[in-house]
């Protein structure tokens, strides 16, 4: 039976990129790290950036789209992005000239042969953000659920259908409250268009962990307002299961995870 493989190249406000491979299809989600970093981190896990079939962008923030132009011009990778996301990103970031941009709609899907990527609209503070569910012909389902804004309607149901998930676990409320960020930024992070806390992510997993989830990788951890050990401890306290948990590093590629 064909497996689905995935790993995070890097995750956090300093840049995001996730690799997914299944049934001969190789995809990158987001382009928030530069081409040299992406090439080296893929090679460290035995993959070549030149074998990638597409780069799919979640939203217009720089830590997700900043290097999309490099990925395309240097490596010839098709870029999938919603039109509102591209319009805003082109004004805010030095993306440069693009020659192969393919539109998708948040709420729609993209087909790559036997693999389908479903785009789920999010209330994050971007022009047209999406989370993603990757589904193989054999029915394996992986979620890439970061920059969610808040626990919006339908999110529980999405997670309950997944075999595995990358889920944002961005901040610890106490660390955020006592940390160095200005008041407006703290309000933005914990507000309805910001990020999920460790506890919010854990509560989502708690509802799904008794069903089909094989593992969860905690992603987009804040450098100032979270710690990997704290995120894991919070999830272990709330989830109360043997669900395997991993943490996507802000700097190094994760191990290859399998469904």
C-alpha positions as protocol buffer text, in pm:
chain_id: "A"
residue {
  index: 1
  type: UNK
  ca { x: 0 y: 0 z: 0 }
}
residue {
  index: 2
  type: UNK
  ca { x: 135 y: 342 z: -98 }
}
residue {
  index: 3
  type: UNK
  ca { x: 237 y: 553 z: 199 }
}
residue {
  index: 4
  type: UNK
  ca { x: 223 y: 927 z: 248 }
}
residue {
  index: 5
  type: UNK
  ca { x: 544 y: 1091 z: 369 }
}
residue {
  index: 6
  type: UNK
  ca { x: 581 y: 1441 z: 508 }
}
residue {
  index: 7
  type: UNK
  ca { x: 827 y: 1659 z: 693 }
}
residue {
  index: 8
  type: UNK
  ca { x: 867 y: 2021 z: 790 }
}
residue {
  index: 9
  type: UNK
  ca { x: 1170 y: 2197 z: 643 }
}
residue {
  index: 10
  type: UNK
  ca { x: 1121 y: 2486 z: 886 }
}
residue {
  index: 11
  type: UNK
  ca { x: 830 y: 2629 z: 1082 }
}
residue {
  index: 12
  type: UNK
  ca { x: 772 y: 2962 z: 1253 }
}
residue {
  index: 13
  type: UNK
  ca { x: 767 y: 3335 z: 1192 }
}
residue {
  index: 14
  type: UNK
  ca { x: 1119 y: 3308 z: 1047 }
}
residue {
  index: 15
  type: UNK
  ca { x: 989 y: 3098 z: 757 }
}
residue {
  index: 16
  type: UNK
  ca { x: 763 y: 2804 z: 675 }
}
residue {
  index: 17
  type: UNK
  ca { x: 784 y: 2516 z: 429 }
}
residue {
  index: 18
  type: UNK
  ca { x: 641 y: 2162 z: 445 }
}
residue {
  index: 19
  type: UNK
  ca { x: 712 y: 1870 z: 209 }
}
residue {
  index: 20
  type: UNK
  ca { x: 450 y: 1606 z: 125 }
}
residue {
  index: 21
  type: UNK
  ca { x: 502 y: 1301 z: -97 }
}
residue {
  index: 22
  type: UNK
  ca { x: 254 y: 1033 z: -195 }
}
residue {
  index: 23
  type: UNK
  ca { x: 172 y: 819 z: -501 }
}
residue {
  index: 24
  type: UNK
  ca { x: 455 y: 975 z: -700 }
}
residue {
  index: 25
  type: UNK
  ca { x: 348 y: 1335 z: -630 }
}
residue {
  index: 26
  type: UNK
  ca { x: 587 y: 1569 z: -448 }
}
residue {
  index: 27
  type: UNK
  ca { x: 457 y: 1899 z: -313 }
}
residue {
  index: 28
  type: UNK
  ca { x: 590 y: 2191 z: -112 }
}
residue {
  index: 29
  type: UNK
  ca { x: 353 y: 2395 z: 98 }
}
residue {
  index: 30
  type: UNK
  ca { x: 468 y: 2757 z: 140 }
}
residue {
  index: 31
  type: UNK
  ca { x: 789 y: 2927 z: 40 }
}
residue {
  index: 32
  type: UNK
  ca { x: 901 y: 3117 z: 348 }
}
residue {
  index: 33
  type: UNK
  ca { x: 1263 y: 3000 z: 337 }
}
residue {
  index: 34
  type: UNK
  ca { x: 1516 y: 3081 z: 70 }
}
residue {
  index: 35
  type: UNK
  ca { x: 1612 y: 2851 z: -214 }
}
residue {
  index: 36
  type: UNK
  ca { x: 1950 y: 2750 z: -74 }
}
residue {
  index: 37
  type: UNK
  ca { x: 1794 y: 2654 z: 260 }
}
residue {
  index: 38
  type: UNK
  ca { x: 1515 y: 2460 z: 92 }
}
residue {
  index: 39
  type: UNK
  ca { x: 1754 y: 2275 z: -135 }
}
residue {
  index: 40
  type: UNK
  ca { x: 1985 y: 2179 z: 153 }
}
residue {
  index: 41
  type: UNK
  ca { x: 1705 y: 2074 z: 388 }
}
residue {
  index: 42
  type: UNK
  ca { x: 1537 y: 1860 z: 125 }
}
residue {
  index: 43
  type: UNK
  ca { x: 1871 y: 1701 z: 39 }
}
residue {
  index: 44
  type: UNK
  ca { x: 1926 y: 1624 z: 408 }
}
residue {
  index: 45
  type: UNK
  ca { x: 1613 y: 1406 z: 386 }
}
residue {
  index: 46
  type: UNK
  ca { x: 1711 y: 1247 z: 56 }
}
residue {
  index: 47
  type: UNK
  ca { x: 1492 y: 1465 z: -167 }
}
residue {
  index: 48
  type: UNK
  ca { x: 1574 y: 1700 z: -455 }
}
residue {
  index: 49
  type: UNK
  ca { x: 1402 y: 2035 z: -490 }
}
residue {
  index: 50
  type: UNK
  ca { x: 1409 y: 1986 z: -867 }
}
residue {
  index: 51
  type: UNK
  ca { x: 1175 y: 1687 z: -834 }
}
residue {
  index: 52
  type: UNK
  ca { x: 900 y: 1897 z: -675 }
}
residue {
  index: 53
  type: UNK
  ca { x: 577 y: 1905 z: -876 }
}
residue {
  index: 54
  type: UNK
  ca { x: 434 y: 2227 z: -730 }
}
residue {
  index: 55
  type: UNK
  ca { x: 462 y: 2489 z: -458 }
}
residue {
  index: 56
  type: UNK
  ca { x: 129 y: 2573 z: -293 }
}
residue {
  index: 57
  type: UNK
  ca { x: 96 y: 2895 z: -94 }
}
residue {
  index: 58
  type: UNK
  ca { x: -131 y: 2928 z: 209 }
}
residue {
  index: 59
  type: UNK
  ca { x: -146 y: 3309 z: 241 }
}
residue {
  index: 60
  type: UNK
  ca { x: 27 y: 3640 z: 176 }
}
residue {
  index: 61
  type: UNK
  ca { x: 244 y: 3679 z: 487 }
}
residue {
  index: 62
  type: UNK
  ca { x: 616 y: 3693 z: 417 }
}
residue {
  index: 63
  type: UNK
  ca { x: 704 y: 3390 z: 627 }
}
residue {
  index: 64
  type: UNK
  ca { x: 495 y: 3183 z: 384 }
}
residue {
  index: 65
  type: UNK
  ca { x: 545 y: 3344 z: 42 }
}
residue {
  index: 66
  type: UNK
  ca { x: 859 y: 3561 z: 53 }
}
residue {
  index: 67
  type: UNK
  ca { x: 1075 y: 3331 z: -161 }
}
residue {
  index: 68
  type: UNK
  ca { x: 811 y: 3202 z: -404 }
}
residue {
  index: 69
  type: UNK
  ca { x: 979 y: 3384 z: -693 }
}
residue {
  index: 70
  type: UNK
  ca { x: 1313 y: 3219 z: -618 }
}
residue {
  index: 71
  type: UNK
  ca { x: 1154 y: 2875 z: -604 }
}
residue {
  index: 72
  type: UNK
  ca { x: 1008 y: 2932 z: -948 }
}
residue {
  index: 73
  type: UNK
  ca { x: 1289 y: 3115 z: -1129 }
}
residue {
  index: 74
  type: UNK
  ca { x: 1578 y: 2906 z: -993 }
}
residue {
  index: 75
  type: UNK
  ca { x: 1412 y: 2566 z: -984 }
}
residue {
  index: 76
  type: UNK
  ca { x: 1128 y: 2597 z: -1236 }
}
residue {
  index: 77
  type: UNK
  ca { x: 852 y: 2504 z: -991 }
}
residue {
  index: 78
  type: UNK
  ca { x: 488 y: 2586 z: -1073 }
}
residue {
  index: 79
  type: UNK
  ca { x: 333 y: 2817 z: -816 }
}
residue {
  index: 80
  type: UNK
  ca { x: -24 y: 2762 z: -694 }
}
residue {
  index: 81
  type: UNK
  ca { x: -173 y: 3062 z: -515 }
}
residue {
  index: 82
  type: UNK
  ca { x: -510 y: 3234 z: -490 }
}
residue {
  index: 83
  type: UNK
  ca { x: -545 y: 3555 z: -688 }
}
residue {
  index: 84
  type: UNK
  ca { x: -614 y: 3780 z: -384 }
}
residue {
  index: 85
  type: UNK
  ca { x: -308 y: 3633 z: -209 }
}
residue {
  index: 86
  type: UNK
  ca { x: -87 y: 3699 z: -511 }
}
residue {
  index: 87
  type: UNK
  ca { x: -219 y: 4052 z: -556 }
}
residue {
  index: 88
  type: UNK
  ca { x: -138 y: 4149 z: -197 }
}
residue {
  index: 89
  type: UNK
  ca { x: 192 y: 3961 z: -181 }
}
residue {
  index: 90
  type: UNK
  ca { x: 322 y: 4126 z: -498 }
}
residue {
  index: 91
  type: UNK
  ca { x: 274 y: 4467 z: -335 }
}
residue {
  index: 92
  type: UNK
  ca { x: 427 y: 4375 z: 1 }
}
residue {
  index: 93
  type: UNK
  ca { x: 717 y: 4144 z: -79 }
}
residue {
  index: 94
  type: UNK
  ca { x: 1001 y: 4146 z: -336 }
}
residue {
  index: 95
  type: UNK
  ca { x: 875 y: 3836 z: -514 }
}
residue {
  index: 96
  type: UNK
  ca { x: 990 y: 3944 z: -859 }
}
residue {
  index: 97
  type: UNK
  ca { x: 884 y: 3822 z: -1200 }
}
residue {
  index: 98
  type: UNK
  ca { x: 680 y: 3503 z: -1220 }
}
residue {
  index: 99
  type: UNK
  ca { x: 606 y: 3301 z: -1532 }
}
residue {
  index: 100
  type: UNK
  ca { x: 403 y: 3002 z: -1411 }
}
residue {
  index: 101
  type: UNK
  ca { x: 132 y: 3101 z: -1165 }
}
residue {
  index: 102
  type: UNK
  ca { x: -173 y: 2878 z: -1135 }
}
residue {
  index: 103
  type: UNK
  ca { x: -480 y: 3001 z: -951 }
}
residue {
  index: 104
  type: UNK
  ca { x: -681 y: 2805 z: -702 }
}
residue {
  index: 105
  type: UNK
  ca { x: -975 y: 2911 z: -489 }
}
residue {
  index: 106
  type: UNK
  ca { x: -986 y: 2890 z: -112 }
}
residue {
  index: 107
  type: UNK
  ca { x: -1265 y: 2645 z: -48 }
}
residue {
  index: 108
  type: UNK
  ca { x: -1185 y: 2454 z: -367 }
}
residue {
  index: 109
  type: UNK
  ca { x: -934 y: 2185 z: -455 }
}
residue {
  index: 110
  type: UNK
  ca { x: -631 y: 2115 z: -674 }
}
residue {
  index: 111
  type: UNK
  ca { x: -580 y: 1778 z: -844 }
}
residue {
  index: 112
  type: UNK
  ca { x: -239 y: 1622 z: -905 }
}
residue {
  index: 113
  type: UNK
  ca { x: -328 y: 1293 z: -1069 }
}
residue {
  index: 114
  type: UNK
  ca { x: -444 y: 1063 z: -790 }
}
residue {
  index: 115
  type: UNK
  ca { x: -371 y: 1321 z: -520 }
}
residue {
  index: 116
  type: UNK
  ca { x: -608 y: 1602 z: -427 }
}
residue {
  index: 117
  type: UNK
  ca { x: -530 y: 1910 z: -219 }
}
residue {
  index: 118
  type: UNK
  ca { x: -835 y: 2063 z: -54 }
}
residue {
  index: 119
  type: UNK
  ca { x: -805 y: 2431 z: 43 }
}
residue {
  index: 120
  type: UNK
  ca { x: -993 y: 2531 z: 358 }
}
residue {
  index: 121
  type: UNK
  ca { x: -1063 y: 2904 z: 412 }
}
residue {
  index: 122
  type: UNK
  ca { x: -923 y: 3041 z: 739 }
}
residue {
  index: 123
  type: UNK
  ca { x: -1002 y: 3360 z: 937 }
}
residue {
  index: 124
  type: UNK
  ca { x: -632 y: 3445 z: 981 }
}
residue {
  index: 125
  type: UNK
  ca { x: -547 y: 3812 z: 915 }
}
residue {
  index: 126
  type: UNK
  ca { x: -452 y: 3771 z: 551 }
}
residue {
  index: 127
  type: UNK
  ca { x: -620 y: 3847 z: 220 }
}
residue {
  index: 128
  type: UNK
  ca { x: -740 y: 3495 z: 139 }
}
residue {
  index: 129
  type: UNK
  ca { x: -578 y: 3238 z: 365 }
}
residue {
  index: 130
  type: UNK
  ca { x: -609 y: 2861 z: 336 }
}
residue {
  index: 131
  type: UNK
  ca { x: -527 y: 2555 z: 538 }
}
residue {
  index: 132
  type: UNK
  ca { x: -490 y: 2230 z: 346 }
}
residue {
  index: 133
  type: UNK
  ca { x: -593 y: 1866 z: 348 }
}
residue {
  index: 134
  type: UNK
  ca { x: -399 y: 1635 z: 116 }
}
residue {
  index: 135
  type: UNK
  ca { x: -589 y: 1321 z: 13 }
}
residue {
  index: 136
  type: UNK
  ca { x: -445 y: 1026 z: -177 }
}
residue {
  index: 137
  type: UNK
  ca { x: -634 y: 786 z: -401 }
}
residue {
  index: 138
  type: UNK
  ca { x: -604 y: 525 z: -127 }
}
residue {
  index: 139
  type: UNK
  ca { x: -782 y: 758 z: 114 }
}
residue {
  index: 140
  type: UNK
  ca { x: -494 y: 874 z: 332 }
}
residue {
  index: 141
  type: UNK
  ca { x: -554 y: 1228 z: 459 }
}
residue {
  index: 142
  type: UNK
  ca { x: -297 y: 1472 z: 595 }
}
residue {
  index: 143
  type: UNK
  ca { x: -384 y: 1814 z: 733 }
}
residue {
  index: 144
  type: UNK
  ca { x: -162 y: 2123 z: 720 }
}
residue {
  index: 145
  type: UNK
  ca { x: -347 y: 2347 z: 963 }
}
residue {
  index: 146
  type: UNK
  ca { x: -150 y: 2656 z: 1059 }
}
residue {
  index: 147
  type: UNK
  ca { x: -224 y: 3031 z: 1077 }
}
residue {
  index: 148
  type: UNK
  ca { x: -584 y: 2947 z: 1156 }
}
residue {
  index: 149
  type: UNK
  ca { x: -701 y: 3264 z: 1331 }
}
residue {
  index: 150
  type: UNK
  ca { x: -926 y: 3083 z: 1578 }
}
residue {
  index: 151
  type: UNK
  ca { x: -1114 y: 2755 z: 1616 }
}
residue {
  index: 152
  type: UNK
  ca { x: -1364 y: 2825 z: 1342 }
}
residue {
  index: 153
  type: UNK
  ca { x: -1680 y: 2631 z: 1255 }
}
residue {
  index: 154
  type: UNK
  ca { x: -1605 y: 2300 z: 1089 }
}
residue {
  index: 155
  type: UNK
  ca { x: -1246 y: 2271 z: 1208 }
}
residue {
  index: 156
  type: UNK
  ca { x: -1327 y: 1991 z: 1453 }
}
residue {
  index: 157
  type: UNK
  ca { x: -1496 y: 1796 z: 1175 }
}
residue {
  index: 158
  type: UNK
  ca { x: -1197 y: 1838 z: 943 }
}
residue {
  index: 159
  type: UNK
  ca { x: -953 y: 1708 z: 1203 }
}
residue {
  index: 160
  type: UNK
  ca { x: -1175 y: 1411 z: 1280 }
}
residue {
  index: 161
  type: UNK
  ca { x: -1130 y: 1291 z: 919 }
}
residue {
  index: 162
  type: UNK
  ca { x: -749 y: 1305 z: 918 }
}
residue {
  index: 163
  type: UNK
  ca { x: -487 y: 1034 z: 951 }
}
residue {
  index: 164
  type: UNK
  ca { x: -220 y: 1285 z: 1060 }
}
residue {
  index: 165
  type: UNK
  ca { x: -182 y: 1660 z: 1100 }
}
residue {
  index: 166
  type: UNK
  ca { x: 58 y: 1951 z: 1119 }
}
residue {
  index: 167
  type: UNK
  ca { x: -123 y: 2186 z: 1356 }
}
residue {
  index: 168
  type: UNK
  ca { x: -23 y: 2525 z: 1481 }
}
residue {
  index: 169
  type: UNK
  ca { x: 49 y: 2544 z: 1853 }
}
residue {
  index: 170
  type: UNK
  ca { x: 177 y: 2898 z: 1848 }
}
residue {
  index: 171
  type: UNK
  ca { x: 187 y: 3035 z: 2200 }
}
residue {
  index: 172
  type: UNK
  ca { x: 151 y: 2981 z: 2572 }
}
residue {
  index: 173
  type: UNK
  ca { x: -87 y: 3244 z: 2716 }
}
residue {
  index: 174
  type: UNK
  ca { x: 126 y: 3311 z: 3025 }
}
residue {
  index: 175
  type: UNK
  ca { x: 443 y: 3353 z: 2822 }
}
residue {
  index: 176
  type: UNK
  ca { x: 262 y: 3584 z: 2582 }
}
residue {
  index: 177
  type: UNK
  ca { x: 119 y: 3796 z: 2865 }
}
residue {
  index: 178
  type: UNK
  ca { x: 457 y: 3831 z: 3039 }
}
residue {
  index: 179
  type: UNK
  ca { x: 666 y: 3856 z: 2722 }
}
residue {
  index: 180
  type: UNK
  ca { x: 826 y: 4151 z: 2543 }
}
residue {
  index: 181
  type: UNK
  ca { x: 571 y: 4201 z: 2267 }
}
residue {
  index: 182
  type: UNK
  ca { x: 381 y: 4533 z: 2259 }
}
residue {
  index: 183
  type: UNK
  ca { x: 16 y: 4527 z: 2362 }
}
residue {
  index: 184
  type: UNK
  ca { x: -120 y: 4558 z: 2008 }
}
residue {
  index: 185
  type: UNK
  ca { x: 78 y: 4254 z: 1892 }
}
residue {
  index: 186
  type: UNK
  ca { x: -29 y: 4044 z: 2193 }
}
residue {
  index: 187
  type: UNK
  ca { x: -390 y: 4135 z: 2114 }
}
residue {
  index: 188
  type: UNK
  ca { x: -343 y: 4037 z: 1751 }
}
residue {
  index: 189
  type: UNK
  ca { x: -187 y: 3699 z: 1832 }
}
residue {
  index: 190
  type: UNK
  ca { x: -460 y: 3588 z: 2073 }
}
residue {
  index: 191
  type: UNK
  ca { x: -741 y: 3755 z: 1879 }
}
residue {
  index: 192
  type: UNK
  ca { x: -981 y: 3594 z: 1629 }
}
residue {
  index: 193
  type: UNK
  ca { x: -749 y: 3657 z: 1333 }
}
residue {
  index: 194
  type: UNK
  ca { x: -424 y: 3549 z: 1502 }
}
residue {
  index: 195
  type: UNK
  ca { x: -300 y: 3208 z: 1612 }
}
residue {
  index: 196
  type: UNK
  ca { x: -399 y: 2909 z: 1825 }
}
residue {
  index: 197
  type: UNK
  ca { x: -249 y: 2860 z: 2169 }
}
residue {
  index: 198
  type: UNK
  ca { x: -107 y: 2529 z: 2289 }
}
residue {
  index: 199
  type: UNK
  ca { x: -427 y: 2454 z: 2480 }
}
residue {
  index: 200
  type: UNK
  ca { x: -654 y: 2540 z: 2187 }
}
residue {
  index: 201
  type: UNK
  ca { x: -459 y: 2308 z: 1958 }
}
residue {
  index: 202
  type: UNK
  ca { x: -461 y: 2034 z: 2221 }
}
residue {
  index: 203
  type: UNK
  ca { x: -836 y: 2057 z: 2267 }
}
residue {
  index: 204
  type: UNK
  ca { x: -879 y: 2005 z: 1893 }
}
residue {
  index: 205
  type: UNK
  ca { x: -657 y: 1698 z: 1901 }
}
residue {
  index: 206
  type: UNK
  ca { x: -833 y: 1562 z: 2208 }
}
residue {
  index: 207
  type: UNK
  ca { x: -1155 y: 1530 z: 2010 }
}
residue {
  index: 208
  type: UNK
  ca { x: -984 y: 1352 z: 1722 }
}
residue {
  index: 209
  type: UNK
  ca { x: -714 y: 1141 z: 1886 }
}
residue {
  index: 210
  type: UNK
  ca { x: -946 y: 853 z: 1971 }
}
residue {
  index: 211
  type: UNK
  ca { x: -1041 y: 815 z: 1606 }
}
residue {
  index: 212
  type: UNK
  ca { x: -800 y: 793 z: 1314 }
}
residue {
  index: 213
  type: UNK
  ca { x: -504 y: 1018 z: 1397 }
}
residue {
  index: 214
  type: UNK
  ca { x: -170 y: 837 z: 1374 }
}
residue {
  index: 215
  type: UNK
  ca { x: 43 y: 1140 z: 1475 }
}
residue {
  index: 216
  type: UNK
  ca { x: 39 y: 1517 z: 1517 }
}
residue {
  index: 217
  type: UNK
  ca { x: 324 y: 1758 z: 1454 }
}
residue {
  index: 218
  type: UNK
  ca { x: 301 y: 2085 z: 1647 }
}
residue {
  index: 219
  type: UNK
  ca { x: 396 y: 2371 z: 1417 }
}
residue {
  index: 220
  type: UNK
  ca { x: 452 y: 2746 z: 1399 }
}
residue {
  index: 221
  type: UNK
  ca { x: 571 y: 2772 z: 1762 }
}
residue {
  index: 222
  type: UNK
  ca { x: 656 y: 3127 z: 1869 }
}
residue {
  index: 223
  type: UNK
  ca { x: 1020 y: 3189 z: 1958 }
}
residue {
  index: 224
  type: UNK
  ca { x: 929 y: 3445 z: 2226 }
}
residue {
  index: 225
  type: UNK
  ca { x: 601 y: 3306 z: 2357 }
}
residue {
  index: 226
  type: UNK
  ca { x: 643 y: 2929 z: 2358 }
}
residue {
  index: 227
  type: UNK
  ca { x: 881 y: 2639 z: 2414 }
}
residue {
  index: 228
  type: UNK
  ca { x: 874 y: 2297 z: 2255 }
}
residue {
  index: 229
  type: UNK
  ca { x: 877 y: 2129 z: 2597 }
}
residue {
  index: 230
  type: UNK
  ca { x: 587 y: 2344 z: 2714 }
}
residue {
  index: 231
  type: UNK
  ca { x: 383 y: 2278 z: 2401 }
}
residue {
  index: 232
  type: UNK
  ca { x: 433 y: 1902 z: 2436 }
}
residue {
  index: 233
  type: UNK
  ca { x: 351 y: 1910 z: 2809 }
}
residue {
  index: 234
  type: UNK
  ca { x: 30 y: 2104 z: 2746 }
}
residue {
  index: 235
  type: UNK
  ca { x: -82 y: 1858 z: 2482 }
}
residue {
  index: 236
  type: UNK
  ca { x: 2 y: 1559 z: 2697 }
}
residue {
  index: 237
  type: UNK
  ca { x: -200 y: 1705 z: 2984 }
}
residue {
  index: 238
  type: UNK
  ca { x: -507 y: 1768 z: 2769 }
}
residue {
  index: 239
  type: UNK
  ca { x: -503 y: 1497 z: 2506 }
}
residue {
  index: 240
  type: UNK
  ca { x: -458 y: 1207 z: 2752 }
}
residue {
  index: 241
  type: UNK
  ca { x: -365 y: 954 z: 2490 }
}
residue {
  index: 242
  type: UNK
  ca { x: -69 y: 780 z: 2335 }
}
residue {
  index: 243
  type: UNK
  ca { x: -100 y: 991 z: 2020 }
}
residue {
  index: 244
  type: UNK
  ca { x: 259 y: 1038 z: 1892 }
}
residue {
  index: 245
  type: UNK
  ca { x: 354 y: 1408 z: 1907 }
}
residue {
  index: 246
  type: UNK
  ca { x: 634 y: 1584 z: 1721 }
}
residue {
  index: 247
  type: UNK
  ca { x: 747 y: 1947 z: 1706 }
}
residue {
  index: 248
  type: UNK
  ca { x: 842 y: 2126 z: 1384 }
}
residue {
  index: 249
  type: UNK
  ca { x: 1164 y: 2317 z: 1446 }
}
residue {
  index: 250
  type: UNK
  ca { x: 1214 y: 2682 z: 1363 }
}
residue {
  index: 251
  type: UNK
  ca { x: 1553 y: 2593 z: 1215 }
}
residue {
  index: 252
  type: UNK
  ca { x: 1604 y: 2228 z: 1124 }
}
residue {
  index: 253
  type: UNK
  ca { x: 1404 y: 1984 z: 912 }
}
residue {
  index: 254
  type: UNK
  ca { x: 1189 y: 1742 z: 1108 }
}
residue {
  index: 255
  type: UNK
  ca { x: 1219 y: 1369 z: 1073 }
}
residue {
  index: 256
  type: UNK
  ca { x: 1026 y: 1210 z: 789 }
}
residue {
  index: 257
  type: UNK
  ca { x: 680 y: 1123 z: 917 }
}
residue {
  index: 258
  type: UNK
  ca { x: 470 y: 852 z: 759 }
}
residue {
  index: 259
  type: UNK
  ca { x: 105 y: 758 z: 724 }
}
